[in-house]
Amino acid sequence: MKKTKVFISSVQGEFEQERQMLFNYLMQDALLGLFFEPFIFENLPASAQSVVKVYLNEVEKSDVYLGLFGEDYGFEDKDGISPTEHEFNLATKLNKTRLIFITNHSNESRHKKETALIRKAEQDVIRKKFASQNELKTSVYASLIRYLEEKEFIRTGPFDASVCRGAGFEDIYPEKVKKWVQIAKNKRGFPLPPQSPIEEIFEHLNLGNKQLTNAALLLFGKEPQKFFISSEIKCAQFYGIEIVKPIPAYHVYKGDVFQLVDQAVDFVLSRIDVSTGTRDKSVQVDIDYEIPRAVVAEAIVNAVAHRDYTSTGSVQVMLFKNRLEIWNPGKLPSNLTLSKLRKSHGSFPANPLLAEPMYLSGYIERLGTGTRDMIRLCKEKKLKEPDFKQEDVFKTIIWRKNHVVEETHGRSTGELSGEATGELSGEVKRVIIVLNGEQKRSDIQKSLQLKHDDYFRLNYIIPAIESHIIELKYPDIPNHPKQKYRLTKKGLDLKKQFKNNQK
């Protein structure tokens, strides 16, 4: 099959890293690499011909012109025209497919002729803005997938970029989108304000504006499982080291991808051991989970973001006495191996349109570094390195520590099990330990590093109230704007007992 040639154009001296990144991406991506052959002038052999003529010749031979426009206009010939504009003009004259990607710089910071070139391009082609290499890569991915669909090289696009038939904006939570924009703006400098029209936000994220992509529903849908039944997460806890009954805890979580991650992470944190320190440095008690929260979250986020959503299987999170296993119905990209996961490697998300918003809102810290971060954090915690296995599903195995009380600075730290002990559950015991004086629900939740509000309320706050361990400051007005929680006499007595047991 003859590949589609893509001419990647920009001013020389500008976007060198971006051009090389796109070249490598198009060459290495399992899908795009089958259809596209990129060209960048860095890879052109030495020649006695005019540089401009050589580049224009490459434009003629190419099927797609991919232009990166920034601040600089570049070298001008005797007519005052840069090579980049000559290339764009020729691509326009020859009716080439033109994909234009523009930096988020203001017009004031651009060369006047560069601004004029951008305006000329805007007249007859759709252009995208980008603020980072990850945004650029995601936008290029979406644009090239649409090109393949339009040319009928593929009849069904990748899952995340495919149109979700039967779905409309009535299936999207507007407030959820606005909340995400504010978080993404604070975390990664997302350029659009929260009050922007949802259509504009989705267009920027390549999630569709008239027809919604599958990624849009998974990210911001009211009921994603209405469209994707298997997009749930199944969480289970086992007493021993094998999958055998009885099962002390089993839950199936539904919702958007952010809710799925939060609920699954909170499920694990509620059932692993936690060490509690003192309040020597602040009024907040130090909480130290046996497996760092960042490791648990990274493994679950990876499973949700990179799974095969066309599979009827679901992500499974299983907690055993000696390990945590996360099963992902998917496979590693062809250019990644299990050994490469332990080394520095590029990011090749199976669902880029899903992964990018998760990165922008902080659920993914840095694209391509997750597995190495997990290994580093486990080493720092003196845990055995995680294992990764590719079978019929992709498995991440995180090893737990020995279940013993450790000595720290001459005194033992309090070990709280996530399992129910006696009349009080591990969750209620943790509320007793961290609650100091009168505190808001959000402050107690933050101390325990839990993110899903409903999960925390149902599994921590309500049982603690029903056990008469905590009480409301304003019991007759549950939704009081200044509502706080405090320990009852029973709770204070138990807290004192826990402290004495630590001595």
Secondary structure as the mmCIF struct_conf table of DSSP 4:
data_model
#
loop_
_struct_conf.conf_type_id
_struct_conf.id
_struct_conf.beg_label_comp_id
_struct_conf.beg_label_asym_id
_struct_conf.beg_label_seq_id
_struct_conf.end_label_comp_id
_struct_conf.end_label_asym_id
_struct_conf.end_label_seq_id
HELX_LH_PP_P HELX_LH_PP_P1 LYS A 2 LYS A 3
STRN STRN1 THR A 4 SER A 9
TURN_TY1_P TURN_TY1_P1 GLN A 12 GLY A 13
BEND BEND1 GLU A 14 PHE A 15
HELX_RH_AL_P HELX_RH_AL_P1 GLU A 16 GLN A 28
TURN_TY1_P TURN_TY1_P2 ALA A 30 LEU A 31
HELX_RH_AL_P HELX_RH_AL_P2 LEU A 32 PHE A 35
STRN STRN2 PHE A 36 PHE A 39
HELX_RH_3T_P HELX_RH_3T_P1 PHE A 41 ASN A 43
HELX_LH_PP_P HELX_LH_PP_P2 LEU A 44 ALA A 46
BEND BEND2 ALA A 48 GLN A 49
HELX_RH_AL_P HELX_RH_AL_P3 VAL A 51 LYS A 61
BEND BEND3 ASP A 63 ASP A 63
STRN STRN3 VAL A 64 PHE A 69
BEND BEND4 GLU A 71 GLU A 71
TURN_TY1_P TURN_TY1_P3 LYS A 78 ASP A 79
BEND BEND5 GLY A 80 GLY A 80
HELX_RH_AL_P HELX_RH_AL_P4 PRO A 83 LYS A 93
TURN_TY1_P TURN_TY1_P4 LEU A 94 ASN A 95
STRN STRN4 THR A 97 THR A 103
BEND BEND6 ASN A 104 ASN A 104
HELX_RH_3T_P HELX_RH_3T_P2 ASN A 107 SER A 109
BEND BEND7 ARG A 110 ARG A 110
HELX_RH_AL_P HELX_RH_AL_P5 LYS A 112 GLU A 122
TURN_TY1_P TURN_TY1_P5 GLN A 123 ASP A 124
BEND BEND8 VAL A 125 VAL A 125
STRN STRN5 ARG A 127 PHE A 130
BEND BEND9 ALA A 131 SER A 132
HELX_RH_AL_P HELX_RH_AL_P6 GLN A 133 GLU A 150
TURN_TY1_P TURN_TY1_P6 LYS A 151 GLU A 152
BEND BEND10 PHE A 153 PHE A 153
BEND BEND11 ARG A 155 THR A 156
HELX_RH_3T_P HELX_RH_3T_P3 PHE A 159 ALA A 161
BEND BEND12 SER A 162 SER A 162
STRN STRN6 VAL A 163 VAL A 163
TURN_TY1_P TURN_TY1_P7 ARG A 165 GLY A 166
HELX_RH_3T_P HELX_RH_3T_P4 PHE A 169 ASP A 171
STRN STRN7 ILE A 172 ILE A 172
HELX_RH_AL_P HELX_RH_AL_P7 PRO A 174 ARG A 188
BEND BEND13 PRO A 191 LEU A 192
TURN_TY1_P TURN_TY1_P8 PRO A 194 GLN A 195
BEND BEND14 SER A 196 SER A 196
HELX_RH_AL_P HELX_RH_AL_P8 ILE A 198 HIS A 204
TURN_TY1_P TURN_TY1_P9 LEU A 205 ASN A 206
BEND BEND15 LEU A 207 LEU A 207
BEND BEND16 ASN A 209 GLN A 211
STRN STRN8 THR A 213 THR A 213
HELX_RH_AL_P HELX_RH_AL_P9 ASN A 214 PHE A 220
STRN STRN9 GLY A 221 GLY A 221
BEND BEND17 LYS A 222 LYS A 222
HELX_RH_AL_P HELX_RH_AL_P10 PRO A 224 PHE A 227
TURN_TY1_P TURN_TY1_P10 ILE A 229 SER A 230
STRN STRN10 ILE A 233 GLN A 237
BEND BEND18 TYR A 239 ILE A 243
BEND BEND19 LYS A 245 LYS A 245
BEND BEND20 PRO A 248 PRO A 248
STRN STRN11 ALA A 249 TYR A 253
BEND BEND21 GLY A 255 ASP A 256
HELX_RH_AL_P HELX_RH_AL_P11 VAL A 257 LEU A 269
TURN_TY1_P TURN_TY1_P11 SER A 270 ARG A 271
BEND BEND22 ILE A 272 ILE A 272
STRN STRN12 VAL A 274 THR A 276
BEND BEND23 ARG A 279 GLN A 284
HELX_LH_PP_P HELX_LH_PP_P3 VAL A 285 ASP A 286
STRN STRN13 ILE A 287 TYR A 289
BEND BEND24 GLU A 290 ILE A 291
HELX_RH_AL_P HELX_RH_AL_P12 ARG A 293 HIS A 306
BEND BEND25 ARG A 307 ARG A 307
TURN_TY1_P TURN_TY1_P12 TYR A 309 THR A 310
BEND BEND26 SER A 311 THR A 312
STRN STRN14 VAL A 315 LEU A 319
BEND BEND27 LYS A 321 ASN A 322
STRN STRN15 ARG A 323 ASN A 328
BEND BEND28 PRO A 329 GLY A 330
TURN_TY1_P TURN_TY1_P13 SER A 334 ASN A 335
TURN_TY1_P TURN_TY1_P14 LEU A 338 SER A 339
HELX_RH_3T_P HELX_RH_3T_P5 LYS A 340 ARG A 342
BEND BEND29 LYS A 343 LYS A 343
BEND BEND30 ALA A 350 ASN A 351
HELX_RH_AL_P HELX_RH_AL_P13 PRO A 352 LEU A 360
TURN_TY1_P TURN_TY1_P15 SER A 361 GLY A 362
BEND BEND31 TYR A 363 ARG A 366
TURN_TY1_P TURN_TY1_P16 LEU A 367 GLY A 368
HELX_RH_AL_P HELX_RH_AL_P14 GLY A 370 GLU A 380
TURN_TY1_P TURN_TY1_P17 LYS A 381 LYS A 382
HELX_LH_PP_P HELX_LH_PP_P4 LEU A 383 PRO A 386
STRN STRN16 ASP A 387 GLN A 390
BEND BEND32 GLU A 391 VAL A 393
STRN STRN17 PHE A 394 TRP A 399
HELX_LH_PP_P HELX_LH_PP_P5 ARG A 400 ASN A 402
BEND BEND33 HIS A 403 VAL A 404
HELX_LH_PP_P HELX_LH_PP_P6 VAL A 405 GLU A 406
STRN STRN18 GLU A 407 THR A 408
TURN_TY1_P TURN_TY1_P18 HIS A 409 GLY A 410
STRN STRN19 ARG A 411 SER A 412
HELX_LH_PP_P HELX_LH_PP_P7 THR A 413 THR A 413
STRN STRN20 GLY A 414 LEU A 416
BEND BEND34 GLY A 418 GLU A 419
STRN STRN21 THR A 421 THR A 421
TURN_TY1_P TURN_TY1_P19 GLY A 422 GLU A 423
STRN STRN22 LEU A 424 LEU A 424
HELX_RH_AL_P HELX_RH_AL_P15 GLY A 426 VAL A 434
BEND BEND35 GLY A 437 GLU A 438
STRN STRN23 GLN A 439 GLN A 439
HELX_RH_AL_P HELX_RH_AL_P16 ARG A 441 SER A 447
TURN_TY1_P TURN_TY1_P20 LEU A 448 GLN A 449
HELX_RH_AL_P HELX_RH_AL_P17 ASP A 453 PHE A 456
HELX_RH_PI_P HELX_RH_PI_P1 ARG A 457 ILE A 461
HELX_RH_AL_P HELX_RH_AL_P18 ILE A 462 GLU A 466
TURN_TY1_P TURN_TY1_P21 SER A 467 HIS A 468
BEND BEND36 ILE A 469 ILE A 469
STRN STRN24 ILE A 470 LEU A 472
BEND BEND37 LYS A 473 TYR A 474
TURN_TY1_P TURN_TY1_P22 PRO A 475 ASP A 476
TURN_TY1_P TURN_TY1_P23 PRO A 478 ASN A 479
TURN_TY1_P TURN_TY1_P24 PRO A 481 LYS A 482
STRN STRN25 TYR A 485 LEU A 487
HELX_RH_AL_P HELX_RH_AL_P19 LYS A 489 GLN A 502
#
